[in-house]
Amino acid sequence: MKKITLFYLLSTFIFASCQTVIDIDIPSENPQLVLNSILVNGNRISAHLSKSRHILDESEFQDVAGAEIKLFENGTFLTNLHSSESGFYHADTTIKVKEGNFYRIEVSKEGFPSIDATCRVPQKPAKIFSASLDTVETNSDGYAEKRFTFDIEIDDEAGVENFYEVLIEEEGYNYVYDYNVDPPVVTDSSKFFRLLYLDSQDPSLEEYQNYGESITFNDGFFDGKKYHLKLTSSYYDDGFTGANQTPKTYTIILRNTSKSYY
């Protein structure tokens, strides 16, 4: 009994002695302007302006209104973006993003250092040569799971460093069933859209960014070739068949993005 008590006390001492508290002095810096804008070919030009916060500050980011935002296209001044609400700024509805063009945004606001950003809109849209859908059984850590597998054949342009983003949209119906009859029958329905949560073990995607509902990657391993990109997603089976089956359609969205977006 004495040995057990001694071991317990010794263990307590060892684990307690492993705790170390380190105080890190993080200096406070003046807030900086933060601009977010995604340019899509053929769409209106919009941007959101906010200010940075301290790394330990858990409050909401604060929008910035009343700034001067100048937009340039291929080096020529195009227009000012007009402030609306909640830190959003917009160009006139007649001004649309054009593929292949360079855009520059300059932002100035009293009390803040000025900022600017530049990007080029990709000239050619991404091409999907073919696509297929299947389901497979997987077993990870003893847990069996059925998953969707998507095989997307991309026709990549040669000699150009391309950056892509892929999303897959599921469209279907939510059904209300009457379980008082056998088999259950549908009494009501509503249409839904959602983006699938994607993952990939594709060997070509050595460096890719996974944002859950989208994956961004480059063509470093298949420049100028037709390449089969393999993606997976969780599969949901509602258990109904025949007349009560819930049909779904899937739309694959492949975007040619800029390097800065990537």
C-alpha positions as CSV (number, residue, x, y, z in Angstrom):
1,M,0.0,0.0,0.0
2,K,2.9,2.4,0.7
3,K,4.3,1.8,-2.7
4,I,1.0,2.7,-4.4
5,T,0.7,5.9,-2.5
6,L,4.3,6.9,-3.2
7,F,3.8,6.3,-7.0
8,Y,0.7,8.4,-7.0
9,L,2.4,11.3,-5.3
10,L,5.4,11.0,-7.6
11,S,3.2,11.0,-10.7
12,T,1.4,14.1,-9.5
13,F,4.7,15.9,-9.0
14,I,6.0,14.9,-12.4
15,F,2.9,16.0,-14.3
16,A,2.6,19.2,-12.3
17,S,6.2,20.1,-13.0
18,C,5.7,20.0,-16.8
19,Q,3.4,23.0,-16.8
20,T,5.1,26.2,-17.9
21,V,3.5,29.6,-18.3
22,I,5.0,32.0,-20.9
23,D,3.8,35.6,-21.1
24,I,4.1,37.0,-24.6
25,D,4.0,40.8,-24.9
26,I,2.2,41.5,-28.2
27,P,2.5,45.3,-29.0
28,S,-0.6,47.2,-30.1
29,E,-0.5,48.6,-33.6
30,N,-2.7,51.2,-35.2
31,P,-5.5,49.7,-37.2
32,Q,-4.9,49.3,-40.9
33,L,-7.4,49.4,-43.8
34,V,-8.4,46.0,-45.1
35,L,-10.0,45.7,-48.6
36,N,-11.7,42.5,-49.9
37,S,-12.9,42.2,-53.5
38,I,-13.5,39.3,-55.9
39,L,-13.7,40.2,-59.6
40,V,-15.8,37.9,-61.8
41,N,-15.9,38.3,-65.5
42,G,-19.1,40.0,-66.6
43,N,-20.1,41.1,-63.1
44,R,-20.4,44.4,-61.4
45,I,-17.4,45.6,-59.4
46,S,-17.8,45.7,-55.7
47,A,-15.5,45.8,-52.6
48,H,-15.7,45.7,-48.8
49,L,-13.6,47.9,-46.6
50,S,-12.9,47.3,-42.9
51,K,-10.1,47.9,-40.5
52,S,-7.7,45.4,-38.8
53,R,-7.8,44.5,-35.1
54,H,-5.4,43.3,-32.5
55,I,-4.7,39.5,-32.6
56,L,-6.2,39.1,-29.1
57,D,-9.2,41.3,-29.9
58,E,-12.3,39.1,-30.2
59,S,-14.7,41.8,-31.2
60,E,-16.3,42.0,-34.6
61,F,-14.3,43.6,-37.4
62,Q,-15.4,47.2,-37.9
63,D,-16.6,48.5,-41.4
64,V,-15.0,51.6,-42.8
65,A,-17.3,54.1,-44.6
66,G,-16.5,57.4,-46.3
67,A,-13.3,56.3,-47.9
68,E,-12.1,57.3,-51.4
69,I,-11.7,54.2,-53.6
70,K,-10.4,54.6,-57.2
71,L,-10.6,51.9,-59.8
72,F,-8.2,51.6,-62.7
73,E,-8.5,49.4,-65.8
74,N,-5.3,48.6,-67.7
75,G,-3.5,51.5,-66.1
76,T,-6.3,54.1,-66.9
77,F,-8.6,55.6,-64.3
78,L,-12.1,54.1,-64.7
79,T,-14.3,55.3,-61.9
80,N,-14.7,55.8,-58.1
81,L,-16.5,53.2,-56.1
82,H,-19.5,54.5,-54.3
83,S,-20.2,53.7,-50.6
84,S,-23.4,52.1,-49.8
85,E,-23.9,50.3,-46.4
86,S,-21.9,48.2,-44.0
87,G,-18.5,49.0,-45.6
88,F,-19.5,48.0,-49.1
89,Y,-18.5,50.0,-52.2
90,H,-19.8,49.6,-55.7
91,A,-19.1,50.8,-59.2
92,D,-21.9,51.9,-61.5
93,T,-24.0,49.0,-62.8
94,T,-22.9,49.8,-66.4
95,I,-19.2,48.9,-65.5
96,K,-18.5,45.2,-65.7
97,V,-15.4,43.1,-65.2
98,K,-13.7,42.1,-68.5
99,E,-11.6,39.0,-69.0
100,G,-7.9,39.5,-69.7
101,N,-7.8,43.0,-68.2
102,F,-5.7,44.3,-65.3
103,Y,-7.4,46.1,-62.5
104,R,-6.0,48.3,-59.7
105,I,-7.8,49.6,-56.7
106,E,-6.4,52.5,-54.6
107,V,-8.0,53.3,-51.2
108,S,-7.5,56.4,-49.1
109,K,-9.1,57.3,-45.8
110,E,-8.2,60.1,-43.3
111,G,-6.4,58.6,-40.3
112,F,-5.2,55.5,-42.2
113,P,-2.2,54.8,-44.5
114,S,-3.4,54.4,-48.1
115,I,-3.5,50.9,-49.6
116,D,-3.8,49.5,-53.1
117,A,-4.2,46.1,-54.8
118,T,-3.8,44.8,-58.4
119,C,-4.9,41.7,-60.2
120,R,-5.5,40.4,-63.7
121,V,-8.8,38.6,-64.6
122,P,-8.0,35.3,-66.3
123,Q,-8.6,35.5,-70.1
124,K,-10.0,32.1,-70.8
125,P,-12.7,30.2,-68.9
126,A,-11.9,26.8,-67.4
127,K,-12.9,23.8,-69.5
128,I,-14.4,20.6,-68.3
129,F,-14.0,17.9,-70.9
130,S,-16.0,15.3,-69.2
131,A,-17.3,14.3,-65.7
132,S,-18.6,11.2,-64.0
133,L,-20.2,10.4,-60.6
134,D,-20.0,7.1,-58.6
135,T,-20.3,5.9,-55.0
136,V,-17.7,3.8,-53.1
137,E,-17.5,2.1,-49.7
138,T,-14.6,3.4,-47.6
139,N,-13.2,2.1,-44.3
140,S,-11.3,4.5,-42.1
141,D,-10.3,3.5,-38.6
142,G,-12.8,0.6,-38.6
143,Y,-15.7,2.9,-39.7
144,A,-17.4,2.1,-43.0
145,E,-18.7,5.0,-45.0
146,K,-20.3,5.4,-48.4
147,R,-18.9,8.4,-50.3
148,F,-19.4,10.1,-53.6
149,T,-16.5,10.1,-56.0
150,F,-16.3,12.7,-58.8
151,D,-14.0,12.2,-61.8
152,I,-13.5,15.6,-63.6
153,E,-11.5,15.8,-66.8
154,I,-9.9,19.2,-67.1
155,D,-8.7,20.5,-70.5
156,D,-5.7,22.7,-69.4
157,E,-4.2,25.4,-71.5
158,A,-0.5,24.8,-72.3
159,G,2.2,27.3,-71.4
160,V,0.1,29.3,-69.0
161,E,0.2,29.0,-65.2
162,N,-3.4,28.3,-64.4
163,F,-5.2,28.4,-61.1
164,Y,-8.5,26.7,-60.5
165,E,-11.3,26.5,-58.0
166,V,-13.8,23.7,-58.1
167,L,-17.2,23.5,-56.4
168,I,-20.0,21.0,-56.7
169,E,-23.6,22.0,-56.1
170,E,-26.3,19.5,-55.1
171,E,-29.9,20.3,-56.1
172,G,-32.8,18.3,-54.8
173,Y,-36.0,18.3,-52.7
174,N,-36.8,18.0,-49.1
175,Y,-39.8,15.8,-48.6
176,V,-42.4,15.5,-45.9
177,Y,-43.6,11.9,-45.6
178,D,-46.8,10.3,-44.2
179,Y,-45.6,7.4,-42.1
180,N,-49.1,6.2,-41.3
181,V,-49.1,4.2,-44.6
182,D,-46.7,1.5,-45.8
183,P,-44.7,2.4,-47.7
184,P,-44.6,6.1,-46.6
185,V,-45.9,8.6,-49.2
186,V,-44.9,12.2,-49.9
187,T,-47.3,14.9,-48.6
188,D,-45.2,18.0,-49.2
189,S,-41.8,19.0,-50.7
190,S,-39.4,22.0,-51.0
191,K,-36.5,22.5,-53.3
192,F,-33.0,23.0,-51.9
193,F,-29.5,23.9,-53.1
194,R,-26.3,23.3,-51.2
195,L,-22.5,23.0,-51.9
196,L,-20.9,19.7,-51.1
197,Y,-18.1,19.5,-48.6
198,L,-15.2,18.3,-50.8
199,D,-12.0,16.4,-50.2
200,S,-9.3,14.9,-52.4
201,Q,-6.4,12.4,-52.3
202,D,-5.5,13.2,-55.9
203,P,-1.7,12.7,-56.3
204,S,-1.4,15.8,-58.5
205,L,-2.8,18.1,-55.8
206,E,0.4,18.2,-53.7
207,E,-0.3,21.7,-52.8
208,Y,-4.0,22.7,-52.7
209,Q,-6.2,24.8,-50.5
210,N,-9.3,23.1,-49.1
211,Y,-12.0,25.5,-47.9
212,G,-14.5,22.7,-47.3
213,E,-17.1,23.7,-50.0
214,S,-14.4,24.4,-52.6
215,I,-10.8,23.4,-53.5
216,T,-8.3,25.6,-55.2
217,F,-5.3,24.2,-57.0
218,N,-2.9,25.0,-59.9
219,D,-1.8,23.1,-63.0
220,G,1.8,22.5,-62.0
221,F,1.5,18.7,-62.6
222,F,-0.6,18.7,-65.7
223,D,0.2,21.9,-67.7
224,G,-1.3,21.7,-71.2
225,K,-2.8,18.2,-70.7
226,K,-6.2,16.7,-70.2
227,Y,-6.2,15.6,-66.6
228,H,-8.7,13.5,-64.5
229,L,-9.2,15.3,-61.2
230,K,-10.6,13.0,-58.5
231,L,-12.7,14.4,-55.6
232,T,-14.8,12.8,-52.9
233,S,-17.7,13.9,-50.7
234,S,-19.9,12.4,-48.1
235,Y,-22.9,10.5,-49.3
236,Y,-26.4,10.7,-47.7
237,D,-28.9,7.9,-48.3
238,D,-32.5,8.7,-47.2
239,G,-33.4,5.1,-47.4
240,F,-36.3,5.4,-49.8
241,T,-36.5,3.8,-53.2
242,G,-38.9,3.7,-56.1
243,A,-41.7,6.3,-56.1
244,N,-40.5,7.8,-52.8
245,Q,-36.9,8.2,-53.9
246,T,-35.5,11.7,-53.6
247,P,-33.7,12.5,-56.9
248,K,-30.8,14.9,-56.9
249,T,-28.8,16.6,-59.6
250,Y,-25.1,17.7,-59.3
251,T,-23.5,20.7,-61.0
252,I,-19.7,20.9,-61.2
253,I,-18.4,24.5,-61.2
254,L,-14.8,24.9,-62.4
255,R,-13.4,28.4,-62.2
256,N,-10.2,29.8,-63.7
257,T,-8.9,32.1,-61.0
258,S,-6.1,34.6,-60.6
259,K,-2.9,33.8,-58.6
260,S,-3.9,36.3,-56.0
261,Y,-7.2,34.6,-55.4
262,Y,-5.4,31.2,-55.2
